[in-house]
Amino acid sequence: MAFTTRPTSSSRSCVRCFERKVKCDRLHPCGNCIKLGDECVVPSTPIRRRRQKNRAEQARQHSETYHEDMTPVAAEVSFNPLSLLNCSVTLIDQIKEPGRCWTPTFRHVQTSWKIFAQNVDPFLRILHKPSMYRLIMQTEDQGITFLNEEQIALILSICFASVTSLSNEQCLLAFGHNKAELYRKSKESAELAISRARLIQKPDIRTLQAFTIVLTCCSQIHPQSKWTLTGMAIRIARSLELHLENSKPTETLFQKEMRRRLWWHLRVLDFTTCMVLNCFESAESFLDCDTLFPLNINDSQLDVEDDIPPLEFQGPTEMSFSILRYDVCASMFTMIKQYRITNTILTTEFVEDATRNISLYVEKQYLQLFQRNPATPLFRFCASICQLLPIKIRFLLNNLHNSLTYLDSSTGALPTFSDIRASNFVDSIKLLDFYVQFSHDQDFQAWDWIFGLSKNFHVIDSMLSQLDQRLLNLEDASKPEYWDKSSSQYILLAWKVIGQAFGIPLRSTELSTNFGRLEGKKRDIERKLLHANLHR
């Protein structure tokens, strides 16, 4: 009988099985090595294995070290909801780090205040100039760093607003810097200062004033984003009870006047944003508002320590034009609320009556005041705006036909879509022609940033759309005509005004971008004019 040699057993796995990570039968030689023809080597000492415990401990130590390194930075990082000012359509929140805030010198702040008082304050009446001047002069020795967060936010917002109101050449002359660069630095600094002042978590009227200034003056913002941020500002104002006249019985006369100015400017800002978007759902948010209009006085008549209200001036003052805007805004919101709440049909007769009544009221209450001082550019400009208001109101009401039921009272039926647009087309020509003439008037150049073409893209867009539709219908007898062919003079007039509008130098790259969106429409219309032999 033949006998085979039996493999000896081992207490350890062989080296080859360990390296290949397979189970070893711990025989010598093992079955795996016999199959592969490898030499089976059993280690004489235990194989050193990496312990999971050590790896977990190393990971924990690494995490603690990383956390210690990042904690000081993370503690200083702040959330900034003002990043909505930088977005186009999407609402993006950003994180900004401290230490990158641009800090202006006293000379820069002083120059900014002079520009603000001349270009911005006449139409953004939410500050008291004498008290703001005293605050700015306090920064002469130590700069703005010794001020509290609310005051810093207010001063930086003034610096930003002053840059916005200037052209690039004016910016170079006043500050020695390119406007695009200074616009970016001052805007980021103002946003960061408002964020540090914790506008949302710790509402304060000075921080809200700073936010309102930035929101009003920022040109590089999509209307939808501005509408959203304005709604946020109004909510913060309501949390401060600015919408209630007697919410704080202990407040001084000066505080009450500042609260009135800020609340009513926010209402105007909301109204103008809604007008661009043709969206007036926020009208209901003013139902419980009882805040009175500010007094028709100059800032020199109001002092911080006053206990007795000063007598209102019977002529035009620094507040007169702002009160006009508040008055018209309140009337429009009241009318829109009435029709939305009662679900009443809006008639063409009502539109004409409302336009006529507001026109007569403005002429009696405001226009005659401004016409008393025709030599003053500001009051001459205010008088021109008063004369333009009826056209603008009719343009606005006709745009509401998409959101309100519209009835022709003379026939008892809904007017045709073309009837409404025909009226709007004529009004848009008049509006755009005024803004073009306004942009060429040297006396009004300082206020082009708020009333010029940069704030009226919706008028240009509306005119281009309607002009395009009229050119399509001009030769098509099967479609309803807006005018007969003899009315081609209106088309040519509109095209002339559009050409003048596009030929005006713009104040920022963002405005150029906005005009760029309309360039495609303009080129299409030009081709159709050539095809219709209407181009001049």
SULTAMO-V98298 format. One record per residue. N is the residue number from 1. RES is the residue in one small letter. OMEGA is omega as a letter, one per 40 degrees, with the letter a starting at -180 (none if undefined). BURIAL is # if it has 16 or more other ideal C-beta (glycine too) atoms within 10 Angstrom, else .. D_FIRST is the distance of its C-alpha to the first C-alpha in Angstrom with 2 decimals. Layout:
N/RES/OMEGA/BURIAL/D_FIRST + N/RES/OMEGA/BURIAL/D_FIRST
//
This chain:
1/m/i/./0.00 + 2/a/i/./3.76 + 3/f/i/./6.57 + 4/t/a/./10.08 + 5/t/a/./13.31 + 6/r/i/./15.42 + 7/p/i/./19.09 + 8/t/a/./21.47 + 9/s/i/./24.40 + 10/s/i/#/28.05 + 11/s/a/./31.34 + 12/r/i/#/33.09 + 13/s/i/#/32.96 + 14/c/a/#/32.34 + 15/v/a/#/35.37 + 16/r/i/#/34.62 + 17/c/i/#/34.28 + 18/f/a/./37.46 + 19/e/a/./39.34 + 20/r/i/./38.28 + 21/k/i/./39.08 + 22/v/a/./35.92 + 23/k/i/./33.82 + 24/c/i/#/30.98 + 25/d/i/#/27.84 + 26/r/i/#/28.15 + 27/l/a/#/24.61 + 28/h/e/./24.22 + 29/p/a/#/24.00 + 30/c/a/#/25.44 + 31/g/a/./24.76 + 32/n/a/#/28.21 + 33/c/i/#/27.84 + 34/i/a/./24.47 + 35/k/a/./26.21 + 36/l/a/./29.25 + 37/g/i/./27.52 + 38/d/i/#/29.71 + 39/e/a/./29.22 + 40/c/a/#/28.74 + 41/v/i/./31.20 + 42/v/a/#/31.77 + 43/p/i/./35.37 + 44/s/i/./35.99 + 45/t/i/./39.22 + 46/p/i/./40.10 + 47/i/a/./41.24 + 48/r/a/./45.03 + 49/r/i/./46.00 + 50/r/a/./49.56 + 51/r/i/./50.85 + 52/q/a/./52.89 + 53/k/i/./55.19 + 54/n/i/./56.33 + 55/r/i/./56.97 + 56/a/i/./59.04 + 57/e/i/./61.00 + 58/q/i/./61.75 + 59/a/i/./62.93 + 60/r/i/./65.18 + 61/q/i/./66.70 + 62/h/i/./67.31 + 63/s/i/./69.00 + 64/e/i/./71.25 + 65/t/i/./72.25 + 66/y/a/./73.08 + 67/h/i/./75.06 + 68/e/a/./77.06 + 69/d/a/./77.91 + 70/m/a/./79.08 + 71/t/i/./80.94 + 72/p/i/./84.22 + 73/v/a/./84.39 + 74/a/a/./83.47 + 75/a/a/./86.10 + 76/e/a/./88.79 + 77/v/a/./87.84 + 78/s/i/./90.16 + 79/f/a/./90.02 + 80/n/i/#/92.79 + 81/p/i/#/93.86 + 82/l/i/#/96.44 + 83/s/i/#/93.74 + 84/l/i/#/95.01 + 85/l/a/#/97.87 + 86/n/a/#/95.49 + 87/c/i/#/93.87 + 88/s/i/./95.00 + 89/v/a/./93.92 + 90/t/a/./90.72 + 91/l/a/./91.21 + 92/i/i/./89.06 + 93/d/a/./88.98 + 94/q/i/./88.51 + 95/i/a/./87.89 + 96/k/a/#/90.23 + 97/e/i/./89.77 + 98/p/a/./92.67 + 99/g/i/./93.83 + 100/r/a/./94.34 + 101/c/i/#/97.66 + 102/w/a/#/100.53 + 103/t/a/./103.40 + 104/p/i/#/106.86 + 105/t/i/./109.51 + 106/f/i/#/112.77 + 107/r/i/./114.62 + 108/h/i/#/112.19 + 109/v/a/#/112.58 + 110/q/i/./116.35 + 111/t/i/#/116.46 + 112/s/a/#/114.13 + 113/w/i/#/116.41 + 114/k/i/./119.48 + 115/i/i/#/117.73 + 116/f/a/#/116.43 + 117/a/a/#/119.91 + 118/q/a/./121.40 + 119/n/a/#/118.75 + 120/v/a/#/116.65 + 121/d/a/#/118.63 + 122/p/a/#/121.41 + 123/f/i/#/118.90 + 124/l/a/#/116.31 + 125/r/i/#/118.55 + 126/i/i/#/116.11 + 127/l/i/#/117.00 + 128/h/a/#/120.12 + 129/k/a/#/121.11 + 130/p/a/./123.06 + 131/s/i/./120.31 + 132/m/i/#/117.61 + 133/y/i/./119.71 + 134/r/i/./119.97 + 135/l/a/#/116.19 + 136/i/a/#/115.62 + 137/m/i/./118.12 + 138/q/a/./116.17 + 139/t/a/#/113.30 + 140/e/a/./115.47 + 141/d/a/./114.40 + 142/q/a/./110.82 + 143/g/a/./109.67 + 144/i/a/#/108.08 + 145/t/a/./105.16 + 146/f/i/./107.15 + 147/l/i/#/107.94 + 148/n/a/./105.93 + 149/e/a/#/103.37 + 150/e/i/#/105.78 + 151/q/i/#/108.49 + 152/i/i/#/106.08 + 153/a/a/#/104.89 + 154/l/a/#/108.51 + 155/i/i/#/109.50 + 156/l/i/#/106.46 + 157/s/i/#/107.15 + 158/i/i/#/110.71 + 159/c/i/#/109.42 + 160/f/a/#/107.20 + 161/a/a/#/110.05 + 162/s/i/#/112.40 + 163/v/a/#/109.94 + 164/t/a/#/109.51 + 165/s/a/#/113.26 + 166/l/i/#/113.59 + 167/s/a/#/113.03 + 168/n/i/#/110.96 + 169/e/i/./114.13 + 170/q/i/#/115.58 + 171/c/i/#/112.35 + 172/l/a/./112.35 + 173/l/a/./115.98 + 174/a/a/#/115.60 + 175/f/a/#/112.23 + 176/g/a/./111.34 + 177/h/i/#/108.03 + 178/n/a/./106.78 + 179/k/a/#/107.03 + 180/a/a/./103.47 + 181/e/a/./102.04 + 182/l/i/#/104.45 + 183/y/a/#/103.97 + 184/r/a/./100.21 + 185/k/a/#/100.52 + 186/s/i/#/103.26 + 187/k/i/#/101.56 + 188/e/i/#/98.22 + 189/s/i/#/100.05 + 190/a/i/#/102.10 + 191/e/a/#/99.05 + 192/l/i/#/97.16 + 193/a/i/#/100.20 + 194/i/i/#/100.56 + 195/s/i/#/96.87 + 196/r/i/#/97.17 + 197/a/i/#/100.19 + 198/r/a/./97.92 + 199/l/a/#/100.22 + 200/i/a/#/98.10 + 201/q/a/./97.02 + 202/k/a/./100.38 + 203/p/i/#/103.14 + 204/d/a/#/106.27 + 205/i/i/#/109.32 + 206/r/i/#/109.28 + 207/t/i/#/105.66 + 208/l/i/#/106.47 + 209/q/i/#/109.46 + 210/a/i/#/107.21 + 211/f/i/#/104.72 + 212/t/i/#/107.61 + 213/i/i/#/109.00 + 214/v/a/#/105.66 + 215/l/i/#/105.14 + 216/t/a/#/108.65 + 217/c/a/#/108.58 + 218/c/i/#/105.04 + 219/s/a/#/105.29 + 220/q/a/#/101.61 + 221/i/i/#/100.48 + 222/h/a/#/99.78 + 223/p/i/#/102.27 + 224/q/i/#/99.51 + 225/s/i/#/98.24 + 226/k/i/#/101.80 + 227/w/i/#/102.44 + 228/t/a/./99.36 + 229/l/i/#/100.32 + 230/t/i/#/103.92 + 231/g/i/#/102.71 + 232/m/i/./100.78 + 233/a/i/#/103.91 + 234/i/i/#/105.97 + 235/r/i/./103.46 + 236/i/i/#/103.66 + 237/a/i/#/107.46 + 238/r/i/#/107.41 + 239/s/i/./105.26 + 240/l/i/#/108.09 + 241/e/i/./110.54 + 242/l/a/#/112.46 + 243/h/a/#/113.18 + 244/l/a/./115.27 + 245/e/a/./118.73 + 246/n/a/./119.13 + 247/s/a/./115.53 + 248/k/a/./116.29 + 249/p/a/./119.76 + 250/t/a/./119.50 + 251/e/a/./118.97 + 252/t/i/./121.78 + 253/l/i/#/123.82 + 254/f/i/#/122.03 + 255/q/i/./118.57 + 256/k/a/#/119.68 + 257/e/i/#/121.02 + 258/m/i/#/117.79 + 259/r/i/#/115.77 + 260/r/a/#/118.03 + 261/r/a/#/117.72 + 262/l/a/#/113.94 + 263/w/a/#/113.50 + 264/w/i/#/115.85 + 265/h/i/#/114.39 + 266/l/i/#/110.94 + 267/r/i/#/112.47 + 268/v/i/#/113.96 + 269/l/i/#/110.68 + 270/d/a/#/108.87 + 271/f/a/#/111.58 + 272/t/i/#/111.42 + 273/t/i/#/107.62 + 274/c/a/#/107.85 + 275/m/i/#/110.50 + 276/v/a/#/108.20 + 277/l/a/./105.35 + 278/n/a/./107.74 + 279/c/a/./105.95 + 280/f/i/#/108.16 + 281/e/a/./105.83 + 282/s/a/#/106.56 + 283/a/a/#/110.20 + 284/e/a/./109.34 + 285/s/a/#/108.19 + 286/f/a/#/111.85 + 287/l/a/./113.16 + 288/d/a/./113.55 + 289/c/i/#/114.92 + 290/d/i/./118.38 + 291/t/a/#/118.53 + 292/l/i/./121.95 + 293/f/i/./122.67 + 294/p/i/#/123.17 + 295/l/i/#/126.75 + 296/n/a/#/128.63 + 297/i/i/#/129.20 + 298/n/a/./128.46 + 299/d/a/#/126.02 + 300/s/i/./128.92 + 301/q/a/#/130.39 + 302/l/i/#/127.29 + 303/d/a/./126.36 + 304/v/a/./123.40 + 305/e/a/./125.74 + 306/d/i/./127.96 + 307/d/a/./128.62 + 308/i/a/./131.19 + 309/p/i/./130.22 + 310/p/i/./132.15 + 311/l/i/./134.48 + 312/e/a/./132.91 + 313/f/a/#/134.48 + 314/q/i/./136.25 + 315/g/i/./135.51 + 316/p/i/#/132.30 + 317/t/i/#/130.01 + 318/e/a/#/126.56 + 319/m/a/#/125.16 + 320/s/a/#/127.19 + 321/f/i/#/124.81 + 322/s/i/#/121.79 + 323/i/i/#/123.67 + 324/l/i/#/124.47 + 325/r/i/#/120.75 + 326/y/a/#/120.01 + 327/d/i/#/122.78 + 328/v/i/#/121.67 + 329/c/i/#/118.03 + 330/a/i/#/118.95 + 331/s/a/#/121.06 + 332/m/i/#/118.31 + 333/f/i/#/115.66 + 334/t/i/./118.05 + 335/m/a/#/118.69 + 336/i/i/#/115.02 + 337/k/a/#/114.14 + 338/q/a/./116.89 + 339/y/i/#/115.57 + 340/r/a/./111.94 + 341/i/a/./112.64 + 342/t/a/./115.14 + 343/n/i/./113.36 + 344/t/i/./116.79 + 345/i/i/./117.22 + 346/l/a/#/118.23 + 347/t/i/#/121.26 + 348/t/i/#/122.66 + 349/e/i/./125.95 + 350/f/i/#/124.30 + 351/v/a/#/122.77 + 352/e/i/./126.19 + 353/d/i/./127.89 + 354/a/i/#/125.32 + 355/t/a/#/125.62 + 356/r/a/./129.41 + 357/n/i/./129.58 + 358/i/i/#/127.24 + 359/s/i/#/129.16 + 360/l/a/./132.49 + 361/y/a/./131.06 + 362/v/i/#/129.58 + 363/e/a/./132.81 + 364/k/a/./134.91 + 365/q/a/./132.69 + 366/y/a/#/131.17 + 367/l/a/#/132.42 + 368/q/i/./135.99 + 369/l/a/#/134.86 + 370/f/a/#/132.93 + 371/q/i/#/135.74 + 372/r/a/./138.06 + 373/n/a/./136.28 + 374/p/a/./135.70 + 375/a/i/./135.84 + 376/t/a/./132.67 + 377/p/a/#/129.59 + 378/l/a/#/127.49 + 379/f/i/#/130.05 + 380/r/i/#/130.72 + 381/f/i/#/127.02 + 382/c/i/#/126.93 + 383/a/i/#/129.87 + 384/s/i/#/128.01 + 385/i/i/#/124.99 + 386/c/i/#/127.31 + 387/q/a/./128.68 + 388/l/a/#/125.18 + 389/l/a/#/123.91 + 390/p/i/#/125.18 + 391/i/a/#/123.29 + 392/k/i/#/120.11 + 393/i/i/#/120.35 + 394/r/i/#/120.91 + 395/f/i/#/117.97 + 396/l/a/#/115.80 + 397/l/i/#/116.99 + 398/n/i/#/116.50 + 399/n/a/#/112.92 + 400/l/a/#/112.32 + 401/h/i/#/112.59 + 402/n/a/./108.80 + 403/s/i/./108.45 + 404/l/i/#/111.70 + 405/t/a/./113.25 + 406/y/a/#/116.13 + 407/l/i/#/119.18 + 408/d/a/./122.22 + 409/s/a/./125.08 + 410/s/a/./127.55 + 411/t/a/./125.61 + 412/g/a/./123.46 + 413/a/i/./120.34 + 414/l/i/./117.53 + 415/p/i/#/118.66 + 416/t/i/./116.71 + 417/f/a/./114.09 + 418/s/i/#/116.17 + 419/d/a/#/119.26 + 420/i/a/#/117.49 + 421/r/i/#/115.95 + 422/a/i/#/119.29 + 423/s/i/#/120.84 + 424/n/a/#/117.90 + 425/f/i/#/118.10 + 426/v/a/#/121.72 + 427/d/a/#/121.02 + 428/s/i/#/118.03 + 429/i/a/#/120.24 + 430/k/a/./122.82 + 431/l/a/#/120.24 + 432/l/i/#/118.50 + 433/d/i/#/121.85 + 434/f/a/#/122.85 + 435/y/i/#/119.66 + 436/v/i/#/120.16 + 437/q/i/./123.74 + 438/f/a/#/122.65 + 439/s/a/#/120.12 + 440/h/a/./122.88 + 441/d/a/./125.35 + 442/q/i/./125.33 + 443/d/a/./126.69 + 444/f/a/#/123.62 + 445/q/a/#/120.90 + 446/a/a/#/119.90 + 447/w/i/#/118.86 + 448/d/a/#/117.08 + 449/w/a/#/113.71 + 450/i/a/#/114.33 + 451/f/a/#/116.69 + 452/g/a/#/115.98 + 453/l/a/#/113.70 + 454/s/a/#/110.60 + 455/k/a/#/111.14 + 456/n/i/#/112.09 + 457/f/a/#/109.22 + 458/h/i/#/109.26 + 459/v/i/#/112.80 + 460/i/a/#/111.77 + 461/d/i/#/108.67 + 462/s/a/#/110.77 + 463/m/i/#/113.35 + 464/l/a/#/110.79 + 465/s/a/#/109.12 + 466/q/i/#/112.44 + 467/l/i/#/113.72 + 468/d/a/./110.62 + 469/q/i/#/111.12 + 470/r/i/#/114.78 + 471/l/i/#/114.02 + 472/l/a/./111.59 + 473/n/a/#/114.24 + 474/l/a/#/117.17 + 475/e/a/./116.71 + 476/d/a/./114.97 + 477/a/a/./117.63 + 478/s/a/./115.08 + 479/k/i/./114.33 + 480/p/a/./116.78 + 481/e/i/./118.86 + 482/y/i/#/119.32 + 483/w/i/#/122.51 + 484/d/a/./124.15 + 485/k/i/./123.92 + 486/s/a/./127.07 + 487/s/i/./125.12 + 488/s/i/#/123.10 + 489/q/i/./125.21 + 490/y/i/#/123.18 + 491/i/i/#/119.96 + 492/l/i/./121.43 + 493/l/i/./122.69 + 494/a/a/#/119.27 + 495/w/i/#/117.66 + 496/k/a/./120.21 + 497/v/i/#/119.51 + 498/i/i/#/115.74 + 499/g/i/./116.20 + 500/q/a/#/118.24 + 501/a/a/#/115.62 + 502/f/i/./112.80 + 503/g/a/./115.01 + 504/i/i/#/115.45 + 505/p/a/./113.48 + 506/l/a/#/110.82 + 507/r/a/#/110.15 + 508/s/i/#/106.34 + 509/t/a/./103.28 + 510/e/i/#/102.33 + 511/l/i/#/105.64 + 512/s/i/./105.00 + 513/t/i/./101.65 + 514/n/i/#/103.41 + 515/f/i/#/105.90 + 516/g/i/./103.02 + 517/r/a/./101.72 + 518/l/a/#/105.06 + 519/e/i/./105.34 + 520/g/i/./103.27 + 521/k/a/#/105.67 + 522/k/i/#/108.61 + 523/r/i/./107.35 + 524/d/i/./106.76 + 525/i/i/#/110.28 + 526/e/i/./111.75 + 527/r/a/./110.17 + 528/k/i/#/111.60 + 529/l/i/#/115.02 + 530/l/a/./114.99 + 531/h/a/./113.99 + 532/a/a/./116.83 + 533/n/i/./119.30 + 534/l/a/#/120.04 + 535/h/i/./118.86 + 536/r/none/./121.67
//
